[in-house]
Amino acid sequence: MRILVTGANGQLGNEMQVLAKENPQHTYYFTDVQELDICDEQAVWAYIAEKRIELIVNCAAYTAVDKAEENAELAYKLNCEAAKTLATVAQFNGAAMIQVSTDYVFDGTAHTPYTEDCDPCPDSVYGTTKLEGEYDVMNHCEKAVVIRTAWLYSTFGNNFVKTMIRLGKERDSLGVVFDQIGTPTYANDLAQAIYTIINKGIVRGVYHFSNEGVCSWYDFTIAIHRLAGITSCKVTPLHTAEYPAKANRPAYSVLDKTKIKTTFGIEIPHWEESLKRCIDTL
């Protein structure tokens, strides 16, 4: 299959490139803004036609959650309009599309894991634009899959794991929020799941994917420091109110993964197991 992966320089895009070596049966086109600006509609139409793309994996997004509150127009352009263009062009060319979305489509007021049937209710510009992008993809491409994920980290780019390791080495103490609950997701595991979906065949719908288990950002930090061998930094739990941010964060964003597991036969590792793999690789 001829596969286009957008946002190839991001965490997930890089993991997709790593795993492409294990899936040599496909032809890949890994692009970031330098190779293909997905906000340029004409460029997208030309590129997909010229390369005869059969599947698009859209890993590109405006993910700066706080900055999105001020740059709503840019977030909308990348998260909605560009996704809509990709879906429209995919449909015209008979191609399939996998759109990566987020737990931020929920406001985090639930107390049990969110299933795909739960009504989305975003509480930030980022969440709102990502949700609209989901609708655009599902409405404009018949062979479409949306995967919502959460708390993404990897060995690539800037992320929470790398930041906590760096701060743990630099500082004697650190305050981390303990009243936001979710599940970390190793981008390598998400990329594996995407390849499983590609190889087993698209089954249209919205799916949730994160690692198994549940923790707070505080618990996550404690585990990061333990696995990275950092003992000199004291980590203190903070309330969200003590750490003000421009965008609201979901207080509870645990995703129910039953649908993706049963539909595609995917086995998902526990977050601590995956975190260890990531830190060992780092």
C-alpha angles and dihedrals in degrees: 000000000000106000130191116201114191123197089034094163093059127090096269094037090055092049089050088055092050092052094044086081088063091049102049093153090086133067112233135207109190111191138174128179092289093059098032128007102208089198088065102084096192092050091051093050091048096045096049093046094046095048092040090229115201099182134025121202105193108205093153117107145140098253104166094116098192096039089052089068088065098030097047092144094056092044090051092049094052101033099040115015097041091046089050091051092050091048093047093049091045090053093048091051095043091247130143126234137209113198120195114217139169149249086241089085082082125064093222098238094123124100099204127058115284115247124200088257093062114108111253115236110173119198100194140051089249093053093044094051093046091051091050088050089055091053091047092053095045092045097048104037124053095197096053135140124187117199118194115202138173144211094007120196136161144157087274131079128347118323144146096270094054092043093051092048091050094046091044089058095043102044140053093214140019135188117216130180114257101178098069111085127195144111127277115231124209105218090219090062091049090050089051089053091050091052090050090054091047093049097042093044135259115288104190117241150074118293137183123224132177131126119281123268134040136256145151124249086255092054089046091054093049089053092046092053093045093051092043091050094242110153104152098073121082111214116208125193116242132193116239088243089062091057106052118198133177094239125053115245122215107254090209120025106156110150124214108230099188095110098053091044095052097039097050103019092242120169113208123204124225113265094245092053091052093043089056090052091051095048091046088054091048 
